[in-house]
């Protein structure tokens, strides 16, 4: 995407390794991105210029942000007093508790750390809206329409 002149914003999760750009490329310098979670707070914090992904290093901006908990809990249908222990519910809860490690293209230097967090949040809203729109279970079933003509799509 950078080769096309586009900027990008995303989120690092899992065991992706990062290191500062100005540190020599040595195996001991790469750290698990989850170790940065201890530095997170409810104020967006920009980290120094970093490289992500040890196998194919990528220069990037990193912003660390921990959302304040919303206090939401998935409840059981049969017993609304109990919190759900379904694996999908537990995974979603863990994902929402995890601080955001926002990664952005280094050319995207104008937005502040807070603006990058807001930009990522807006991006996720748009992506989820498209997912829901296409879904036959939750949305307007655009995936089932099998329409390829623009005139027909505008009617839908």
KAURFEN-V122841 format. One record per pair of residues at least 12 apart in sequence whose C-alpha atoms are under 10 Angstrom apart, sorted by the first residue. I is the first residue (numbers start at 1). J is the second residue. Records with the same first field share a line. If there is no record, write none. Layout:
# KAURFEN-V122841
I->J, J
This chain:
# KAURFEN-V122841
1->105
2->105, 106, 107
5->107
6->105, 107, 108
7->104, 105, 106, 107, 108
8->60, 103, 104, 105, 106, 107, 108, 120
9->60, 61, 62, 102, 103, 104, 105, 108, 116, 117, 119, 120, 123
10->62, 100, 101, 102, 103, 104, 105, 116, 117, 119, 120, 121, 123, 124
11->62, 63, 64, 100, 101, 102, 103, 104, 117, 120
12->33, 34, 52, 53, 62, 99, 100, 101, 102, 103
13->33, 34, 95, 98, 99, 100, 101, 102
14->32, 33, 34
15->31, 32, 33, 34, 35, 53
16->30, 31, 32, 33, 34, 52, 53, 54, 55
17->29, 30, 31, 32, 33, 34, 35, 51, 52, 53, 54, 55, 57
18->30, 31, 32, 33, 34, 35, 36, 50, 51, 52, 53, 54, 57, 58, 59, 60, 62
19->31, 32, 33, 48, 49, 50, 51, 52, 53, 54, 57, 59
20->47, 48, 49, 50, 51, 52, 59, 60
21->48, 49, 50, 51, 52, 57, 58, 59, 60
22->48, 49, 50, 51
23->50, 51
25->51, 54, 57
26->54
27->54
30->51, 52, 53, 54
31->52, 54
32->52, 53
33->52, 53, 101
34->98, 99, 101
36->64, 99, 101
37->64, 65, 66, 98, 99, 100, 101
38->64, 66, 99
39->64, 65, 66, 99
40->63, 64, 65, 66, 67, 98, 99, 100, 101
41->64, 65, 66, 67, 68, 99
42->64, 65, 66, 67, 68, 69, 99
43->64, 65, 66, 67, 68, 113, 114, 117
44->63, 64, 65, 66, 67, 100, 101, 102, 112, 113, 114, 115, 116, 117, 118
45->62, 63, 64, 65, 66, 101, 112, 113, 114, 117
46->61, 62, 63, 64, 65, 101, 102, 112, 113, 114, 116
47->61, 62, 63, 64, 101, 113
48->60, 61, 62, 63
49->61, 62, 63, 106
50->62, 103, 106
51->103
52->103
58->105, 106
59->103, 104, 105, 106, 107
60->102, 103, 104, 105, 106, 107, 108
61->101, 102, 103, 104, 105, 106, 107, 108, 109, 113, 116
62->100, 101, 102, 103, 104, 105, 106, 113, 116
63->100, 101, 102, 103, 104, 112, 113, 114, 116, 117
64->99, 100, 101, 102, 103, 113, 114, 117
65->98, 99, 100, 101, 102, 113, 114, 117
66->96, 97, 98, 99, 100, 101
67->96, 97, 98, 99, 100
68->96, 97, 99
69->96, 97
70->96, 97
72->93
73->89, 90, 93
74->86, 89, 90, 92, 93
75->89
100->117, 120
101->117
102->116, 117, 119, 120
103->116, 117, 120
104->116, 120
130->142
131->143
140->156
142->156
